[in-house]
């Protein structure tokens, strides 16, 4: 580690401070990216802190959307490295800080907007079975009489055709292609249906 000591002591105080900002934030971004790739970042789109925190359940964009872990670490990473490049390139310190701060904010804003759109896409792709109550569909596989097993139905949900197990509360079977209405939902997403 002698080379590191020599390199570090060759930097002036400003460069040391900027490297103390750039290196840890870069490491944090790399860790976040690896966690997302291996799927350990959580159930959200992007996982971990890559969500629309503070943005509301509808995916609205707000100031709090900027200040997530990845937003702040992205800002610090861009701020640190751009400041280092500009400062070592001879640009005055104040101008380096202003330019890198502006670029860091632009990147933080862009990441927040991207994550908002990804979260919105994830929510659009999620099926809320409870929304099927009162919905109509077609019997795909004959539904046996009450208590004798399950059949299958297809229902248009979120502009796509989905298939669910279904049971009936009547004593007669419900034949293929019969039109049905959902009257209840049991555990494990089993629909209770009746004929229309």
C-alpha positions in Angstrom: 0.0 0.0 0.0 3.1 2.3 -0.2 2.0 3.4 -3.7 -1.4 4.5 -2.2 0.4 6.5 0.5 2.6 8.2 -2.1 -0.3 8.9 -4.4 -2.4 10.3 -1.5 0.3 12.5 -0.1 0.9 13.9 -3.6 -2.7 15.3 -3.7 -3.5 18.7 -2.3 -6.3 19.1 0.4 -9.0 19.9 -2.2 -8.2 16.8 -4.3 -8.2 14.6 -1.2 -11.7 15.9 -0.2 -13.0 15.4 -3.7 -11.6 11.8 -3.8 -13.2 11.2 -0.4 -16.6 12.1 -2.0 -16.1 10.3 -5.4 -14.7 7.0 -4.3 -17.2 6.0 -1.6 -20.2 7.1 -3.7 -18.9 5.2 -6.7 -18.5 2.1 -4.6 -22.0 2.5 -3.3 -23.4 2.8 -6.8 -21.5 -0.3 -7.9 -22.9 -2.3 -4.9 -26.5 -1.1 -5.7 -26.1 -2.1 -9.3 -24.8 -5.6 -8.3 -27.7 -6.0 -5.9 -30.2 -5.1 -8.6 -28.6 -7.5 -11.2 -28.6 -10.4 -8.7 -32.1 -9.6 -7.6 -31.3 -8.9 -4.0 -32.4 -5.3 -4.2 -36.0 -6.0 -3.1 -39.3 -6.5 -4.8 -39.6 -3.0 -6.3 -38.6 -2.2 -9.8 -35.0 -1.5 -9.3 -35.0 -2.8 -5.8 -33.5 -1.4 -2.6 -33.9 2.3 -2.7 -34.6 2.5 -6.4 -38.3 3.4 -6.0 -40.5 6.5 -6.0 -40.0 7.2 -2.3 -42.0 10.3 -1.5 -43.5 10.3 -4.9 -46.9 8.9 -3.8 -48.5 5.7 -4.7 -49.5 6.9 -8.1 -45.9 7.4 -9.2 -46.1 11.2 -8.9 -42.8 13.0 -9.1 -41.8 15.1 -6.1 -38.8 16.6 -4.4 -38.5 13.6 -2.1 -38.1 11.4 -5.3 -34.7 13.1 -5.8 -33.4 12.3 -2.3 -33.2 8.5 -2.4 -30.1 6.6 -1.7 -29.3 6.1 -5.4 -30.1 9.8 -6.1 -27.8 11.1 -3.5 -25.0 8.7 -4.3 -25.3 9.5 -8.0 -25.1 13.2 -7.3 -22.0 12.7 -5.1 -20.4 10.4 -7.7 -20.8 12.8 -10.6 -20.0 15.8 -8.4 -16.8 14.2 -7.1 -15.4 12.9 -10.4 -16.3 16.0 -12.5 -14.8 18.3 -9.9 -11.6 16.2 -9.8 -11.3 16.3 -13.6 -12.0 20.0 -13.9 -9.8 21.0 -10.9 -6.9 18.9 -12.1 -7.4 20.3 -15.6 -6.8 23.8 -14.3 -10.3 25.1 -13.9 -10.7 27.3 -10.9 -12.1 25.5 -7.8 -15.3 27.6 -7.6 -16.2 27.0 -11.2 -15.3 23.3 -10.9 -17.7 23.0 -7.9 -20.5 24.9 -9.6 -20.3 23.0 -12.9 -20.0 19.6 -11.2 -22.8 20.5 -8.8 -25.1 21.3 -11.8 -24.2 18.2 -13.6 -24.7 16.1 -10.5 -28.1 17.6 -10.0 -29.0 16.9 -13.6 -28.0 13.2 -13.2 -29.9 13.0 -9.9 -33.0 14.4 -11.5 -32.7 12.1 -14.6 -32.3 9.0 -12.4 -35.3 10.0 -10.3 -37.5 10.4 -13.4 -36.3 7.1 -14.8 -37.0 5.3 -11.6 -40.5 6.9 -11.4 -41.3 5.6 -14.9 -39.9 2.1 -14.1 -42.0 2.0 -10.9 -45.0 3.1 -12.9 -44.4 0.3 -15.4 -44.0 -2.2 -12.6 -47.3 -1.1 -11.0 -49.1 -1.2 -14.4 -47.9 -4.8 -14.8 -49.2 -5.9 -11.4 -52.5 -7.7 -11.4 -54.8 -6.7 -8.5 -57.1 -9.7 -8.2 -59.4 -7.8 -5.8 -60.3 -5.5 -8.8 -62.0 -8.5 -10.5 -65.0 -8.4 -8.1 -68.0 -7.8 -10.3 -66.0 -8.4 -13.4 -67.2 -10.7 -16.2 -65.5 -13.4 -18.2 -65.8 -16.8 -19.9 -65.5 -20.3 -18.6 -62.4 -21.9 -20.1 -62.6 -25.3 -18.2 -66.0 -26.5 -16.9 -66.6 -25.6 -13.3 -68.0 -28.5 -11.3 -70.9 -28.2 -8.9 -70.4 -26.7 -5.4 -67.7 -28.5 -3.4 -66.6 -30.8 -6.2 -63.5 -29.1 -7.5 -62.3 -26.2 -9.6 -62.6 -25.1 -13.2 -61.0 -22.2 -15.0 -62.2 -18.9 -16.3 -60.6 -16.2 -18.5 -61.2 -12.6 -17.7 -59.9 -9.4 -19.4 -57.9 -7.5 -16.8 -55.6 -4.5 -17.4 -56.1 -4.9 -21.1 -54.9 -8.5 -21.2 -56.6 -11.9 -21.0 -55.8 -13.7 -17.8 -56.8 -17.2 -16.5 -57.9 -18.0 -13.0 -59.1 -21.1 -11.1 -62.8 -20.8 -10.3 -65.4 -22.4 -8.2 -69.2 -22.2 -8.0 -71.7 -22.0 -5.2 -74.5 -23.6 -7.2 -75.4 -27.3 -7.4 -75.0 -27.5 -11.2 -71.8 -27.4 -13.2 -71.0 -24.3 -15.3 -70.2 -25.4 -18.8 -67.4 -24.3 -21.2 -67.9 -20.9 -22.8 -70.6 -19.8 -20.3 -70.5 -16.1 -19.4 -69.8 -15.6 -15.7 -69.5 -12.8 -13.1 -67.1 -12.8 -10.2 -68.9 -12.7 -6.9 -66.1 -13.5 -4.4 -62.4 -14.2 -4.2 -61.0 -17.0 -2.0 -57.4 -17.4 -0.8 -54.8 -18.3 -3.4 -56.7 -16.2 -6.0 -59.6 -18.6 -6.6 -62.6 -16.8 -8.0 -66.1 -17.6 -6.9 -68.3 -17.1 -10.0 -71.9 -17.3 -11.1 -73.5 -17.4 -14.5 -74.8 -14.3 -16.1 
